[in-house]
Amino acid sequence: MESINGEETVKDLIDMVNRNDNASAIITLISMTTKINRPATYNQFCKSLKLINPEIYGKHQNLMDQDIDSNKGFFNIFKSSESKVFEELNQNKLETMVRLIKESNIVAKMGISINKFSDESKNDECKKLKDEFDLKKGPAIESLNRFKWGKDICNKYNHTSGLKVMQNYIDVYNLYLSKYIKENN
């Protein structure tokens, strides 16, 4: 019976696959452990197996390709909801939302809770959007929609702190559109 302790080299992993009759079970074991805990090693293992033992790699390529793609398949369940949120936000070019969630997490660790922006905070954000960026209607609507999309992604993974951050900015952009855009048109 094989086990993985986290100290294996790529060569050790290749040897495990080669010395066992049930390569699928060993590749699954490696995927469930090394891929998650040491992704660079897993990546190199896949590349090396393809070069060293193309027959085994070919037989199990679908399993390994599925494992390499972190957005699909069984192994995605091992990721935290925050990791899934950040990954999907980044894939959809919503990096600003990732940054805002991370900043909110840092503030929360300092013992400051920002569950909902106060009316004063919302107004300050709106003034900043107007004074520093002179944000026009089209870009403001696009930003609002990006935050709504970010909220949908947070909701998909039950990421409550991300939901709160997105809702704060949805409120800011709704206020901005109702107060600053209509006043200045």
Helices and strands as residue ranges (DSSP letters): H 10-19, H 23-37, H 39-52, H 54-59, H 61-68, G 74-78, H 81-91, H 95-109, H 119-133, H 137-156, H 160-176, I 177-181, H 182-183
